[in-house]
């Protein structure tokens, strides 16, 4: 290209191809791997693997800077498909647009920096550039997620991204894409809940279990998992339990800030609903003086300056009773009982959250109608404008009233959960390319809307 000077140049394999397996349908396989040369690149030894960045996090974002020739090729293929009346479907390893039901910005604001692999998110400019090629449909992987998203621009381009889930985690399934007509595509998701010989490798897992149980090393003790997973009667049950343990052993520490992790791992849904209604002047620092009301502490908080006008820790008991009455009314208004909310233990809650992150609509089917209804009550229970959190530097102050941090943070958590479970249809749906619209074709699906 005139006026440009290039360095760190090397030839790379590009495994993209175009094939017409059935007359009239073009499948476009796109090699989205970009191993960009880094500071360790050695032009005299271009095969030195440490001279390149891993392609995993870059995905399609690097395609726009390092494989612009492929973008131009996609554009030409899309134009030829349209001119020749071919139905064009593409697939690659990486997603082409937001895979968190457009909840990414909210998740960045609430959880730890880098949580939930947000570094793998395609930039808005990346999605726009791919849509501008005229590509109508893309099936992506990489994230082990089940989901769907679409994008349209002012020029009339419309791109649908279908995230095909993994066969090895919760939400295990595969997609069947059927062309009903030139402009109508049907997508069905086939769940793998029952798989023959799902327990065949359990004896090998038992070896790991026995080792961890027999080891006294702190690192091994921290990795101990629940042997109850061996009681799984189906592959679906196995993956569900696996995701609960994955959440407990990894996600909660990796993704959730300290005080949010403590609350999520200590409170059942009944306590959460009551806490959403609580108004008290009792502070986190005083919880130790009245520990029987709720299982929270000031362990994640910094010591703040004590102000005048406080109340005795015993006041929390009366304030909790008032909040409980309000929570009972919220549950009753939805034809539910507050006591039944306790069936959603802390372990079930954070497991449900992460299962919904990964499986979307499929996770709600797993929850069932009653639990979905209970979560909907929680989603609407928080104050419209929660009180601001008092901080000491970057830390929560222990002088915050007991309810403040929970209401501020978990209002956002439940808003994100609602978004994740109410995204574009992802189980059985149709893509109308002419109307540029996704239509839910499932009559039995559940939603948080």
N, C-alpha and C positions, 0 to 999 in steps of 0.2 A: 504494500500500500504506500503510495507516494507520500513523502513527508514524515514517514514513521521509521524509527530505528528499533530493531528487535534484538534482544539478547536472550541468553539461556534457551536457545532453540534446540529442539529435539523432535525426532519423528515419533508419533504415537499411533498405536492401533486404534481405529474407530470401528466398532463392531455393529454399526447401524445397518439396517437393510430394509427394503420394501418388497413385499411379496403379495401375490393375489391367490390365496389358497382356494377360494371359492369365487366363481365368476361374479364380478361386480363389487367385491369387497377387498379393499386394500388394507393390509396390516403393516404399520410402520413401526419397526423396532428401533428405538433410539438409545444409543450408548451415551448415557449422561455422565460417565466418569471423567472427571478432570483432575489429574494429578499435577497440580501446578508446581513448577520448579521453585524451590525456596533458597534461603541463603546458603544451604549446604550443597547446592547443585554444582556438579563438577563437569564442565563441558568435555573434559578428556575421558570421563568415565560416566557417560549418561545413564548407565544401567544401575548406578549406585542408588539404592532405593531410598536412603535417607535424604536424598536431594530433592524429594518431592513431598508435598503435603498430601495427606489422606483425602480421598474424594468424599468421604462419608458425610461431613457436615456441609460441604460446599454445594453439592447437588446442582440444581439448575442455575443457581446464582452465578457460578463460575462459567457456565456454558456461554453466557452473554459476553464474557470477556476473553475466553480462551478457546471457544469453539464456534466463533461467529459464522464460520463456513457451514456448520450444521444448521444453524438457524435459517440461513439463506436456502439451504437445501429443503428444509421443512416447508418453507414458503412456496418453493417451486412444486413440491409434491402436492401440497394442498390445492394449488392452482390447477395442476394437471388433473387431480381427482375431480374437481368441480367441473372442469371443461369436458371430461370424458364420462361424467355421470357415475363415478365410483363412490362408494361409501367408505370413508376413511376413518380408521381407528388406530390410534398410536398407543404404545406402551413403553415404559422405561422403568428403571429401578426407583427413581426419585419422584416425589410429588411436584406438581406444577403450581400449586396455590395453597392457601391456608388450610391446614388439615385439622385444626382445632375448632371447627364450626365458627370461625371468625371470633374466637375468644382469646386469641394470642396476646393482644395488648393487655387485656384484663389479667391474664395469668402472669404476665411479666410484672405487673404492678403489685400482685398479692404474694407470690411465692419467691423463693430464693433466686438470686441472679443465675441465669442459665438453667433453671429448673425445667423439667419436661422437654428437654432437648430443643428448646426454642431456637438454638443456633442453626438448626436444620430447616427452619422455616423459609420458604421462597419469599424473596422481597416482592413488594407490590409491583415494582418496575419489571421484575422477572416475569410475573404472571401476565402483565400487560404486553410485554414483548412477545410472549408465546401465543397469546390470543391474536395478536396482530399478524401472525403468520397465516391465519385462516384455518388452523387446526381445530376440528370440532370436538374431538373426544380423546381423552388420555386416561389410561389406567396406570396408576402408580403403586409402588410398594414402599420398601425401606423402613417405614415407621411401624409396621405390624399393627396398623389401625384399620378399622372399618369406618368409612365415611364417604361423603360426597360433597362437592362444592362446585360452583359455577361462576363464570365471569363474563361480562359483556362490556364492550366499549362503545364509544360514540360513533365509531365507523361501521357498526353493525356486526362486528365479529363476536362470536359466542363460543366459549370453551368450557367444557365440562371435565372435571377431574374426579375419577372414581378411585378411591383408595381401596385396594384389595387387601383384606386382612391376612395375617399369617395363619398357617395351619397348626402352629405350635404354642399359641398362647390363648388366653381367654378371648372369646369371640371368634374362635377358629372357624373359618368358613372359606368358600370360594364363590366366585361370581360367574354367572352365565349371562352373556350379552347376546341378545337376539334382535336382529333388524326386522321390525314389523313392516316398515315401508321406507321410502327414501328419507323421510324426515322424522320417523318415530322409532326409537330404540328402547327395548325393554331390558331391564337389568334385574336379575334375581340373585339373592344371596342364599347360598345353601350352607346351613350351619352343620358343623361336624360334632354333634352332641353325643352320638353313639358311634364308636369306632371299635371294630373287632380287635381283640387282644390289647386293649388299651393299657392293661396292667402287666404286660409281658416283661417290661424292664424294671418292675418294682424291686426284684431281688438286688439289682445293681444300686438302686436308690437306698436300699436297706444297708448296704455296705457303707455308704456315705453317712447315713444316719447313725450307725453304730460307732463310726469313727468320731463324729462330732460329740456324741454322748460320752465317749470314753476319754476324750481329750480335755485337759484342764486348762489349755492355753486360752487366754482371753479372746483372741481372735476367733477361735473355733467355738467357744461358748456363745459368742455373739451371733454366730451363723446357725445355731440350732433351730431346726424347723419342726413343725407339728407333725408327729407321726400319723395323725388322723387322716392325712391325705391318702394313706394306703387303703382306707376304707371306701374310697371313691367307687361308686357303682357304675360310673360312665366316664367317658372322656370329657364331657362337658363339666361334670362335677369335679373331675381332677383339675382341669384348667381354672375353674372358679376358685378352688381352694388354693391352688398354686399362686393365683394373683393376690389372694388375701395375704399369704405369707410373703410374697414379693413386696407388697405394700408395707407390711410390718417390718421386714428386715432391711429394706433398702429405700423405698420411695419416701417414707416419712422422714427419715434423716436427711436424705439428699435434697428433697424438694421443699419441705415445710419449715418456715421460721420457727424458732424455739417455742414461743408461747402458743402458736397455732398448732404445732405438733402435740404439745402437752394437752391442749383442749380436745383435739381430734382423737387422741389415744386414751382419753379418760372419760369422755361424756357419751352417754347414750342419747338417742334422739329425743327422748322425753326430757332429759335434763337440758338439751339444747333448746327445745321449744320454750321451756320455762325461762332459761337464761336470756332468750331473745326478748322476753317481756320484763325482765328484772330492771328495777330502778332502785339504786341504793347508794348510800354515802360510805358504806363500808369498803375499805380499800383492799387491794391485793395483799398488802403487808399485814393486814389484820386477819387474813384467812386462817393463819396458824392458831388464832385464839378462838375460832369457831369452826373446826375442821369437819364437822359432821354434816354440813349442809350440802356441799358439793366438792368433788374431788379435784380441786385446782389449788395451786400454790403460787408463790411469788418467785419460784426458782429461776424463771427466765427473765425476771425484772431486775433493773438496777435500783439501788437505794435512792429514793428521791427525798426532797425536802418536805418535811411534815408541815401541813398548814393547819390553822385553827379552824374550829367549827366542825370537827369530826364527830362521829358517833361511836358508840360502843360496838364491838364486834358482834355482840349478841343480837343487834338490830337486824343482822342478815337473816336470821330465822323468820322474823315477821315479814320482812320484805320478800323473802322467797315464797312465803305462803300467799301473799298478794299476787305475785307473778304466776304462781301455780294456778290460781283461780282464773287468771286471764288466759293461760295456756289451755286450760280445760274448755273454756268458751270457744277458743279458736278451733280446737279439735272437734268439738260438738257441732260447730257451724259447717264442718265438712263431713258430718255424719261419721266421725271417728271418735275413739276413746283415747284420752291422754295416756292411760296406762299401757295401751298397746304400742305406743311409740318406743317404749323401753325394749321392745323386741329387736329394734335396730341398735345393736350394741355398738360401741366405739369401733370395734374390729370390723363389723359389718358396714358401718358408715364409710370409713376411709377406704375399705375395699370396694364399696359401690362407687365411690368417687373415681378411683383409678380405673375400675372396670369401664366406667362411662367414658373416661378420657380415651380409652383404647377401642372400645366397641360401639360407642354411641347408642343408636337405636336398639342394638342387640342386647346391651346391658339392661335396658329398661324392661325388655321381655323377660330377662332373667329375674329381675326384681319382683315382677308381678304387679297387678293393679293396686293392691292395698298399699304396698310400700311406695309406689309412685305417687299415690294420693297423699301419703304422709309427708313425703318430701315436698310436694307442692304447697302444703300448709306451711312448712318451714320456710320455703322460698318467699312467701308473702308475709311472714311474721315479723320481720325486723323493722325497726323505726325507719321512717323515710330519710331522716338525717341523723345518723348516729353521732353521739358526742365525740369530739376530737380526742385522740389518744395523747396523753402527756408522756413526753420522752425525756430521757437523760442521755444526751448525745443521740446515738442511733438506737439506744435500748429503750424498751418499755419501762416506765417508772412504776415502782411498787406503790406509788400514791394514787394510781388510777383506781377509781371505783371498780368493784369486781366485774361489772357487766360491760364496761366501756370497750376494752380491747376485743372481747368476743363479738359484741354487736357490730363493731366497725369492720372487723376482718371477716367474720363468717357471713355477714350480709353479702360480701363480695364472693366468698366461696360458693354460697348457694346460688348466686346470680350466674357464676361460671358454670356450675353444675346444670342449671336450667338451660343455659345456652348449649352446652355439650349434648344434652339429651333432647334438644328441640331443634337441631340443625336441619339441613336439607335431608330429604328421605334417603336412607342408605340400606334398607333391607330389600324391598321390592318396589321399584319405581320405573317410570318411563322418562325418557329424554325427548322432548319435542324441539327439534332443531329449528323448525320454522317459527314457532311461537317463542323460542328461546326460553324454555321453561322446564322445570323438573316437576313431575306429578307423582304423588304417593299412590302406589297401586296396592298397598297392603290394607286390608280391612281389619286386621287384628293388632296392628302396631300400637304402642303406647308412646305418649309424649308428655313433657312437663308443661306444655302450653295449656 
